[in-house]
Amino acid sequence: MSDLLLSNRVLAIVGPTATGKSGLALHLAEEICRQDKAAGATIISADSRQVYQGMEICTGADIPDTWETTTQFASSGYRHPEFPIFLCGIAAISPLQEWSVTYFRQYALPVIAESLSQGHVVLLVGGTGMYHEHLFSTDASLDVPPNPELRKAAALLTLEQLQAEVQSQTIEGWQQMNESDRQNPRRLIRALEKAEQKEPLSSAQLPFSLATITHITVGLRDTPERLSERITSRVQARFQAGVVAEVEKLIATYDEVSWKLPAFSSTGCKEVRMYLDEKITIEELKELWHRRELQYAKRQLTWWKAHPYATSVEGFAAKTKQWIELSTVDPQDWQTGIIQSCILGLC
């Protein structure tokens, strides 16, 4: 019988790509259940690309072979063969569907609420920092719905024209954007949607009280050199898992218009298509994929350095952080040590 010591805990496992976040989450969830520290564990992927179906190899959506599909907490996902562990947010929607921090909030918050009510510890896992940052926010602008007409018109504008439009429509929104966001058409279009909102907005409502929740961040960091080595191994593993056949199926399934959607900009997907279109060799493909992953990892390292708690939201019963420098721990049993440290900290 569980003593539910961890039933009001939300644990964010964050850090750059290739640091082993998913593996750590799975092992930690198993150990929590094995030690009977909660009624169960709910793992929610906070990754902006692993959410798409049919791209599991490309995006590195590591779904254990022994797990079965299920529906729990009004969400489809996967269940552990032995323990009451539920994994969701992976391979959940079509590549044709839109996904953003707004949709992620609408998806994840009810799952979190139901999980906590059932005595589950919640593990939020993934490197999409904006999802962690805004998940618990009550900022009304996060719930501004997409504007199809605006998006259609904005798609015809150049990056420079979009930048000028944002500066014209919402100078405050422009000033709040970092340089990366200012170069991102999707971020610019979203700023215009918020500026176009006509109806007054009330504060977003959370389906639970933050004052009852302990939010714990466990972050993983490593040196660029070690990340580069792991990315090389991971890219090779995805080829062995059949990533080329996966992209061939995507090409056969979706038309050229669809391939302009965000889902198909996933790291690796675009590069594999270039190879299949005979624009690059297999060696060039692997080099491009590796370089893009490493550049992304470096950007993530910078982002997480400025966001060590994963979320800036206040009001939690408690909010703590623990960042692990992987280059300083024993590679043979680093997960075991971190897991035990996590459980002690969680309790």
C-alpha positions as CSV (number, residue, x, y, z in Angstrom):
1,M,0.0,0.0,0.0
2,S,1.5,3.3,-1.1
3,D,2.1,6.0,1.5
4,L,1.6,8.6,-1.3
5,L,4.6,10.5,-0.1
6,L,5.1,11.9,-3.6
7,S,1.5,12.3,-4.6
8,N,1.7,16.1,-4.8
9,R,5.0,16.3,-6.6
10,V,5.6,17.5,-10.1
11,L,9.1,16.7,-11.3
12,A,10.5,18.4,-14.4
13,I,13.4,16.5,-16.0
14,V,15.1,19.0,-18.3
15,G,18.2,19.8,-20.2
16,P,19.6,19.7,-23.7
17,T,19.1,16.9,-26.2
18,A,21.2,13.7,-25.8
19,T,21.6,13.9,-22.1
20,G,19.4,10.9,-21.3
21,K,16.3,12.6,-19.9
22,S,13.8,10.0,-21.2
23,G,15.8,7.1,-19.9
24,L,16.2,8.8,-16.5
25,A,12.4,9.4,-16.3
26,L,11.5,5.8,-17.0
27,H,14.0,4.4,-14.5
28,L,12.9,7.0,-11.9
29,A,9.3,6.2,-12.4
30,E,10.0,2.5,-11.9
31,E,12.0,3.1,-8.8
32,I,9.3,5.3,-7.3
33,C,6.7,2.5,-7.8
34,R,9.2,-0.2,-6.7
35,Q,9.7,1.7,-3.4
36,D,6.0,2.3,-3.1
37,K,6.5,6.1,-2.9
38,A,3.3,7.0,-4.8
39,A,0.2,5.3,-6.2
40,G,1.8,5.5,-9.6
41,A,3.7,7.8,-12.0
42,T,2.5,9.8,-15.0
43,I,5.2,10.8,-17.5
44,I,4.3,13.6,-19.8
45,S,6.5,14.4,-22.8
46,A,7.2,18.1,-23.1
47,D,8.8,17.8,-26.5
48,S,7.4,19.8,-29.4
49,R,8.3,17.2,-32.0
50,Q,7.9,13.8,-30.3
51,V,4.1,14.5,-30.1
52,Y,3.7,13.7,-33.8
53,Q,2.6,10.2,-35.0
54,G,4.7,8.3,-37.6
55,M,7.9,10.2,-36.7
56,E,8.9,8.3,-33.6
57,I,12.4,7.3,-34.9
58,C,13.2,10.7,-36.4
59,T,12.2,12.5,-33.2
60,G,13.7,10.0,-30.8
61,A,10.4,9.2,-29.2
62,D,11.6,6.2,-27.2
63,I,8.6,4.1,-26.5
64,P,9.7,0.9,-24.8
65,D,8.7,-2.2,-26.8
66,T,7.0,-3.9,-23.9
67,W,4.6,-1.0,-23.2
68,E,1.1,-1.3,-24.5
69,T,-1.2,1.5,-25.8
70,T,-3.9,2.6,-23.3
71,T,-6.2,5.4,-22.4
72,Q,-5.9,7.0,-19.0
73,F,-6.8,10.3,-17.5
74,A,-8.8,11.1,-20.7
75,S,-5.6,10.8,-22.7
76,S,-4.2,8.1,-25.0
77,G,-0.7,6.9,-24.2
78,Y,1.3,3.9,-23.1
79,R,1.3,1.8,-19.9
80,H,4.1,0.0,-18.2
81,P,3.8,-3.8,-18.2
82,E,4.4,-4.2,-14.5
83,F,4.0,-0.9,-12.6
84,P,1.2,1.8,-12.6
85,I,3.1,4.1,-14.9
86,F,1.4,6.0,-17.7
87,L,3.4,7.7,-20.6
88,C,1.6,10.3,-22.7
89,G,2.4,13.2,-25.1
90,I,4.3,11.0,-27.5
91,A,2.9,10.0,-30.9
92,A,-0.3,11.7,-29.9
93,I,-1.4,13.8,-32.9
94,S,-1.1,13.8,-36.7
95,P,1.7,15.8,-38.3
96,L,-1.0,17.8,-39.9
97,Q,-2.3,19.1,-36.6
98,E,-0.9,22.3,-35.0
99,W,1.0,22.1,-31.7
100,S,2.2,24.9,-29.6
101,V,2.6,25.9,-25.9
102,T,-1.2,26.7,-25.9
103,Y,-2.2,23.3,-27.1
104,F,0.4,21.7,-24.8
105,R,-1.2,23.4,-21.8
106,Q,-4.7,22.3,-22.9
107,Y,-3.4,18.8,-23.2
108,A,-1.2,18.5,-20.1
109,L,-3.0,20.4,-17.4
110,P,-6.1,18.1,-17.2
111,V,-3.7,15.1,-17.2
112,I,-1.7,16.6,-14.4
113,A,-4.9,17.4,-12.4
114,E,-6.3,13.9,-12.7
115,S,-2.9,12.3,-12.0
116,L,-2.4,14.2,-8.8
117,S,-5.9,13.4,-7.7
118,Q,-5.2,9.7,-8.1
119,G,-2.0,9.9,-6.1
120,H,0.5,9.8,-9.0
121,V,3.8,11.7,-9.1
122,V,4.0,13.6,-12.3
123,L,7.2,13.6,-14.4
124,L,7.4,16.3,-17.1
125,V,10.2,15.3,-19.5
126,G,11.6,17.1,-22.5
127,G,13.8,19.9,-23.7
128,T,11.2,22.3,-25.1
129,G,11.8,25.0,-22.6
130,M,8.9,27.2,-23.4
131,Y,6.5,24.4,-22.6
132,H,8.0,24.1,-19.1
133,E,8.2,27.8,-18.7
134,H,4.5,28.5,-19.4
135,L,2.7,25.4,-18.4
136,F,1.6,26.7,-15.0
137,S,1.2,30.3,-16.0
138,T,-2.1,32.2,-15.6
139,D,-1.1,34.7,-18.3
140,A,-4.3,35.1,-20.3
141,S,-2.5,35.7,-23.6
142,L,-1.4,32.1,-23.6
143,D,-4.9,31.0,-24.4
144,V,-5.5,33.4,-27.3
145,P,-6.8,31.0,-30.1
146,P,-5.1,30.8,-33.5
147,N,-6.3,33.2,-36.2
148,P,-6.5,31.2,-39.4
149,E,-7.1,34.3,-41.6
150,L,-4.1,36.1,-40.1
151,R,-1.9,33.1,-40.5
152,K,-2.9,32.7,-44.1
153,A,-2.0,36.3,-44.8
154,A,1.2,36.2,-42.8
155,A,2.4,33.1,-44.7
156,L,2.8,35.4,-47.7
157,L,5.1,37.8,-46.0
158,T,8.9,37.6,-45.8
159,L,10.7,37.4,-42.5
160,E,11.6,41.1,-42.7
161,Q,8.0,42.1,-43.4
162,L,6.8,40.0,-40.5
163,Q,9.3,41.7,-38.2
164,A,8.2,45.1,-39.4
165,E,4.5,44.2,-38.8
166,V,5.2,43.0,-35.3
167,Q,7.1,46.2,-34.5
168,S,4.2,48.2,-35.9
169,Q,1.4,46.3,-34.2
170,T,2.9,45.5,-30.8
171,I,6.2,47.2,-29.9
172,E,5.9,45.7,-26.4
173,G,5.7,42.2,-27.8
174,W,8.7,42.9,-30.0
175,Q,10.8,44.1,-27.1
176,Q,9.9,41.0,-25.1
177,M,11.2,38.7,-27.8
178,N,14.8,37.4,-27.8
179,E,16.9,37.4,-31.0
180,S,16.0,33.8,-31.8
181,D,12.2,34.5,-31.5
182,R,12.7,37.5,-33.8
183,Q,14.1,35.2,-36.5
184,N,11.3,32.7,-36.1
185,P,8.2,33.3,-38.3
186,R,6.0,31.2,-36.0
187,R,6.9,33.3,-33.0
188,L,6.3,36.5,-35.0
189,I,2.9,35.3,-36.2
190,R,1.9,34.4,-32.7
191,A,2.9,37.9,-31.5
192,L,0.5,39.3,-34.1
193,E,-2.3,37.0,-33.0
194,K,-2.0,38.2,-29.5
195,A,-1.9,41.8,-30.6
196,E,-5.1,41.2,-32.7
197,Q,-7.1,39.8,-29.8
198,K,-10.2,41.9,-29.6
199,E,-12.0,40.4,-26.6
200,P,-10.8,41.2,-23.1
201,L,-9.2,38.2,-21.5
202,S,-9.4,37.0,-17.9
203,S,-6.6,35.2,-16.2
204,A,-6.2,31.6,-17.2
205,Q,-7.5,29.1,-14.7
206,L,-5.5,26.1,-13.5
207,P,-7.4,22.9,-12.6
208,F,-5.6,22.7,-9.3
209,S,-4.0,24.9,-6.7
210,L,-0.2,25.5,-7.0
211,A,-0.1,26.0,-3.3
212,T,-0.6,22.2,-2.9
213,I,2.1,21.2,-5.3
214,T,5.9,20.9,-4.9
215,H,7.7,21.6,-8.2
216,I,11.1,20.1,-8.5
217,T,13.5,20.6,-11.4
218,V,16.2,18.0,-12.1
219,G,18.4,19.3,-14.9
220,L,21.1,17.4,-16.9
221,R,24.0,19.2,-18.4
222,D,27.1,18.1,-20.2
223,T,30.1,19.5,-22.2
224,P,29.6,20.2,-25.9
225,E,32.3,17.6,-26.7
226,R,30.5,14.8,-24.8
227,L,27.2,15.8,-26.3
228,S,28.7,15.6,-29.7
229,E,29.8,12.1,-29.1
230,R,26.4,11.0,-27.9
231,I,24.7,12.7,-30.8
232,T,26.9,10.8,-33.2
233,S,25.9,7.5,-31.5
234,R,22.2,8.5,-31.5
235,V,22.1,9.4,-35.1
236,Q,23.7,6.0,-36.0
237,A,21.1,4.2,-33.8
238,R,18.3,5.9,-35.6
239,F,19.6,4.7,-39.0
240,Q,19.7,1.2,-37.5
241,A,16.2,1.6,-36.3
242,G,14.9,2.4,-39.8
243,V,14.7,6.1,-40.0
244,V,15.1,6.1,-43.8
245,A,12.1,3.8,-44.2
246,E,10.1,6.0,-41.8
247,V,10.7,9.1,-43.9
248,E,9.9,7.2,-47.1
249,K,6.5,6.4,-45.6
250,L,6.0,10.0,-44.6
251,I,6.8,11.1,-48.2
252,A,4.3,8.6,-49.6
253,T,1.6,9.7,-47.1
254,Y,1.8,13.5,-47.1
255,D,1.8,15.9,-50.0
256,E,4.3,18.7,-50.7
257,V,2.0,21.3,-49.0
258,S,1.9,19.3,-45.8
259,W,5.7,19.1,-45.9
260,K,5.8,22.8,-45.2
261,L,4.2,22.3,-41.8
262,P,6.3,22.5,-38.6
263,A,6.2,18.7,-37.9
264,F,8.4,18.0,-40.9
265,S,11.0,20.5,-39.9
266,S,12.0,18.1,-37.1
267,T,15.7,17.5,-36.9
268,G,16.7,14.6,-39.1
269,C,13.4,14.5,-41.1
270,K,14.3,17.2,-43.5
271,E,17.9,15.9,-43.9
272,V,16.7,12.4,-44.6
273,R,14.4,13.7,-47.2
274,M,17.2,15.6,-48.9
275,Y,19.1,12.3,-49.1
276,L,16.1,10.4,-50.5
277,D,15.7,13.2,-53.1
278,E,19.4,12.6,-54.0
279,K,20.5,16.1,-53.0
280,I,23.1,14.9,-50.6
281,T,25.0,11.7,-49.9
282,I,24.5,9.4,-46.8
283,E,27.7,10.8,-45.3
284,E,26.5,14.4,-45.9
285,L,23.2,13.5,-44.3
286,K,24.8,12.2,-41.1
287,E,27.0,15.2,-40.9
288,L,24.1,17.7,-41.4
289,W,22.0,15.8,-38.8
290,H,24.8,15.8,-36.3
291,R,25.6,19.4,-36.8
292,R,22.0,20.5,-36.5
293,E,21.5,18.5,-33.3
294,L,24.6,19.9,-31.8
295,Q,23.7,23.4,-32.6
296,Y,20.3,22.9,-31.0
297,A,21.9,21.3,-27.9
298,K,24.1,24.4,-27.5
299,R,21.1,26.7,-27.8
300,Q,19.3,24.6,-25.2
301,L,22.3,24.8,-22.8
302,T,22.2,28.6,-23.1
303,W,18.4,28.7,-22.5
304,W,18.4,26.4,-19.5
305,K,21.2,28.4,-17.9
306,A,18.8,31.3,-17.8
307,H,15.9,29.2,-16.6
308,P,17.3,26.9,-13.9
309,Y,13.9,26.3,-12.3
310,A,12.3,25.3,-15.6
311,T,9.4,27.6,-14.7
312,S,9.3,31.2,-13.6
313,V,5.8,30.8,-12.1
314,E,5.5,31.4,-8.4
315,G,2.9,30.2,-6.0
316,F,3.9,26.5,-5.6
317,A,4.0,25.0,-2.1
318,A,7.7,24.7,-2.8
319,K,10.0,25.0,-5.8
320,T,13.5,23.5,-5.9
321,K,16.1,22.7,-8.5
322,Q,19.0,20.3,-8.8
323,W,21.3,20.4,-11.9
324,I,23.7,17.5,-12.6
325,E,26.9,18.0,-14.5
326,L,27.1,14.6,-16.3
327,S,30.8,15.1,-17.0
328,T,31.5,14.9,-13.2
329,V,29.6,11.7,-12.4
330,D,30.4,8.0,-12.9
331,P,29.0,7.0,-16.4
332,Q,28.4,3.4,-15.2
333,D,25.9,4.2,-12.5
334,W,25.0,7.9,-12.9
335,Q,21.3,7.1,-13.2
336,T,21.2,5.0,-10.0
337,G,22.9,7.8,-8.0
338,I,20.7,10.5,-9.5
339,I,17.5,8.5,-8.9
340,Q,18.3,7.9,-5.3
341,S,19.1,11.6,-4.9
342,C,15.9,12.5,-6.6
343,I,13.8,10.2,-4.4
344,L,15.4,11.6,-1.3
345,G,14.8,15.1,-2.5
346,L,11.2,14.3,-3.5
347,C,10.4,13.0,-0.1
